[in-house]
Amino acid sequence: MKKAIIIFLMVFGFQSILNAQELALMPLPQSLEINEGKFRIDRNFNIQIEGLENERLINGSYRFLRRLDDRTGFFFYQNNDFKVDTASSLVIQAQREGELKIHEDESYTLLIDTLGISINAPTDLGAMYALETLVQTLSVDEDGYYFPAMKIEDSPRFTWRGLMLDPARHFLSVSAVKKQLDAMASMKMNVMHFHLSDNQGFRIESKLYPQLHQLGSSRGEFYTQDDIKDIVAYAALRGIRVIPEIDVPGHATPILKVFPEIGSHTGDYEYVLETWSGVFDPTLDPTNEKTYEILKDIFTEVSALFPDEYFHIGGDENEGHHWDANENIQAFMKQNGLEDNSALQTYFSNRVLEIVEGMGKKMVGWDEIYNPKLSKKAIVHGWRDWEGLDVYAAAKDGYEMIISEGYYIDLMHNADVHYLVDPVDPELSPKAKELIIGAEAPMWSELVTEFNIDSRIWPRTAAIAERFWSAEDVRDVEDMYRRLDRVSLYLEQDGLAHNSSRESIMKSLSNGEDIAPLRNLVNVAEPMKVYTRNPGGKMNHNYYTFKKFADAATADAPDARKFNYLVKDYMKTGDAIAEKEIRSYLKTWEANHEQLLPVIQQSPILGEIKELSENLSIVSQYAIESLNGVNKTDSWKRKASLAVANARKQGGRTELAMVDSLELLINK
Amino acid sequence: MKKAIIIFLMVFGFQSILNAQELALMPLPQSLEINEGKFRIDRNFNIQIEGLENERLINGSYRFLRRLDDRTGFFFYQNNDFKVDTASSLVIQAQREGELKIHEDESYTLLIDTLGISINAPTDLGAMYALETLVQTLSVDEDGYYFPAMKIEDSPRFTWRGLMLDPARHFLSVSAVKKQLDAMASMKMNVMHFHLSDNQGFRIESKLYPQLHQLGSSRGEFYTQDDIKDIVAYAALRGIRVIPEIDVPGHATPILKVFPEIGSHTGDYEYVLETWSGVFDPTLDPTNEKTYEILKDIFTEVSALFPDEYFHIGGDENEGHHWDANENIQAFMKQNGLEDNSALQTYFSNRVLEIVEGMGKKMVGWDEIYNPKLSKKAIVHGWRDWEGLDVYAAAKDGYEMIISEGYYIDLMHNADVHYLVDPVDPELSPKAKELIIGAEAPMWSELVTEFNIDSRIWPRTAAIAERFWSAEDVRDVEDMYRRLDRVSLYLEQDGLAHNSSRESIMKSLSNGEDIAPLRNLVNVAEPMKVYTRNPGGKMNHNYYTFKKFADAATADAPDARKFNYLVKDYMKTGDAIAEKEIRSYLKTWEANHEQLLPVIQQSPILGEIKELSENLSIVSQYAIESLNGVNKTDSWKRKASLAVANARKQGGRTELAMVDSLELLINK
């Protein structure tokens, strides 16, 4: 793994350096050399595909031109052969078609000088990434649009860079999935892990057992087999592998609803699709041969739709209550020397692995499948790192691993939290390190719908994508955020609604009133983190539509983040400009409650944030008084401290994200 | 047709009257009686389905609850049987399942009093419309959400209330189509006319002739047969019929690309999918028996996917150039006594009608199919009303008609233009009037993509939906706009992106700068109307993505509309409050150019509106001077008049929509 080498050649004065520094490349390439000069774009910009010319490159070049259209206002039409008679602006040369498999070559070289642009790559996959990098380098000066001269040599640190989508809990239309694939490609992610089945739904058409999608989904919310082919083909054009997951032996209620005879519960028991969140008891019976027959049928049908070599069998969160209560299962364990439920699950996993291997595939499972008796052919998907669990245990024991611990974006942590987690513990042995083939960010969808998903995943996940692609020592949080703000705009230009859908929610909540005061509050409030927004999975029903204040809010609340930086700076330096900006924020917040109150009165749905808004106003007032040098009597201190405590209370299932900074100002 | 009876029972003082007057029902019901009292909503609100209980009512009730969730913040979960043990808030009683066919009963009675709500309807279709009306009556006061007491008796004026979608020119995903169906249902429209084939693409999978969708669409942009079934079922749950159109004998390039042997051009000729807009020459050969064999195959396969009784064969804009140049066709005409191309097309239409009737369907065609020799079984779709053409000619001659003349929403007229067009000429004979079974708004998609379609159709089309549903004498434009502003919010609450997508475009165009000054300009600029934005179809290629200034702009530019009303009022009354508001607008516009200029400099894509922005600033300055009582010298008048003339110039393919008002102020 190469270190990032960033060389600024400061040859041609301030302007070009400024632009080079302002570049917002994400993920940061392994090697970046900024040179003098600019390659200007006019309406004659065109692409020449030399060497390999396949559907992926043609489609990718077409999409690149459309994105350049959007950004420049020109229209760069070319025929689909991308053969240019005259001078070409951009020459793409890939040597061969890349295979969608791990350890494929994804490297590229991108060279921009004043005369033109060239992309060279061993495979079309690398060439496609070069286009993604190129579109991020688009710059502007008084004369118009240009690409700054530079040389980039780039390749990923990890071969498996995934995002997990969960249409089981809240269904995502094909269009919504495609939007995520577009965004993933732009961030050079190459695996979409598709969590297709869980207690809440079975989301894929089965022609063999149609009841699986008919009874296993309501309101027709499943993918037809044509839909799946469409998604897989769309992903492949973007260099993305799609890995299906059918979660067993737990999380399998829809399968049990159709085949109750392979369940572990004894006697009469009705398996009902879950409509709340949580961990539930229904579990397949690992001692029943029919279980394996049915799974073989289902897996064979599903896996045939996904050309990828890997197949995910879930395996998580089986607490074994139904196993414990089943005498036959207990007898089976005794008979076979299976000392506990983990051993029984390993027996199950090894049986399932035989099925998966029999289909010519490799089996992946969440880390509950790990047990020293598990076949070494299994790939362990690490996610647990608490109560003495070591997320790297399987790698240390010789298993290949994918790491998701630290990348659970449903927890709504800020981007920097994930950004600073490395998929590889530096203290692992070289052999164990090599077994970590990559990492994945899972977007569990208990609180996520097609409407709000863009803002739940993006732009945060771009920072995670950088962690998976770029060098280990790329860890400058402030620079990450500087680039992330720009990347957020790029994602919006490419069609994501992570900002605009939040505006829609604010409009709806404001019931036709001016949304500015609500926006002021949203911009400092973050949805409650980890699992506190929805305690025990019981506060929000699955059928709810999630267009509330907490859904308009995001992690990385933008004004809170800026304010926190300002206060940090001000506390260190006492800088007057910082103070002025701090005062401006405080004044806005202090006055905001009075602006928001009439909106709340016209829109009782906002009642849940009335106190939050008032608390913000009050705590801001104390911060202003402190900056003004008020005489801090004991009574003032008591009241100010109460204001800080109140400002820490949740409102509308969000929390103000700059109370620590306010407290610093108050105690100054 | 009943007259609208609006009775305000002013029993309980100001508050309840105010709310009643503020109701934004659209389309306006035939009879509305506002009573005293309120039915309050708490978290126990529930629905009881009595009488008929079918999938449509269950699904509709489920969706109603979700929309009420969104608006109130409660979560109204009910089991899917909608049987309530305790007291029920809303009782739905439909007598029988409505059939999706013309002249079906769609009437309903909605009764709200302080104790509860009841819906009674002869069919579930009427009951569904009652739910749409009910959701619009949701009101708020200091104590929370409630439904005002009222009695509504309602039924549509026309049985065919359509919107035409055109995925041929720019494809629309299944999700995008479903969003339109949701919006249509909320506006009580009941026909989605699906223009599935045109020179630019054949958008439906053919299992019989797979080349039709394979060669007839690029980038996989077609509906699978499963997609079509999904769309038809989704529409049916909302009481919407789906009418497919396969346009012949012109507009049929994809068919000719696959079957060049049935084309009218002689000799070697390559049929190529069009990627520009316009009227093109390729035409089926009506003298070739094979033409009818192939059409029979295609129509039979397509129509089997659409349960509706009607099938649209297009028939428009065949200029017959290839017929004129084909000797065999000329000979055939002579031989069969067909005096001109219209007669030949009628021969063709009658042959096609036999095919359609043979499938058990009724044939609809655009009004070019009309000719006295056309079978009386055909339904004529009127759209032409120029150069001596009478759009009602076919109705006068005894044919059933659907009217689209006056409702071409692709022309980007303001809502009032369409609103004031009645589908029926009052001077028609009673018999001819009866033959007008309804009307349709066509959304031709030369400049319309999945990304911008919401704002091209909505909210404007809600005013047209009112024209199709409500009484003939409901024609108060000012009240229509008052309600339309509210309906726009309802549509946004239900998931349309007609506002938020425009915000996204503005953000992208502003390249990360503050979008406020751009928004100020967008809010007074309207996309050039009729076909002037894209002269001759040659300014914008089909592959273009349409995220420019003109796509952020809409018809009915909101600030221009408000300003025009203010000036009208002020010129009549000299009202001081109006003057103050006028001055506030003028000041903003005058100062706006200076704010926008730095944004334009950072974003050359906005160069196209630099002059527009500057012209707005200058003309506003003259209007201010005029209001200030400047001495209007000849020189001042000349310069002011030049400023007005400049303000009329297009910029970014838009025009300022309040220049007449500015001119009035300047000449005051």
Interface residues (C-beta under 8 A of the other chain):
Chain A: N59 Y62 R66 D69 D70 R71 T72 G73 F75 Y77 V140 E142 G144 Y145 S173 V174 S175 A176 R219 G220 T224 D226 D227 D230 A233 Y234 T275 F451 D485 R486 L489 E492 Q493 G495 A497 N499 S500 S501 E503 S504 K507 S508 N511 G512 N540 H541 Y543 Y544 T545 K547 K548 Q601 Q602 S603 P604 I605 G607 E608
Chain B: N59 Y62 R66 D69 D70 R71 T72 G73 F75 Y77 V140 E142 G144 Y145 S173 V174 S175 A176 R219 G220 T224 D226 D227 D230 A233 Y234 T275 F451 D485 R486 L489 E492 Q493 G495 A497 N499 S500 S501 E503 S504 K507 S508 N511 G512 N540 H541 Y543 Y544 T545 K547 K548 Q601 Q602 S603 P604 I605 G607 E608
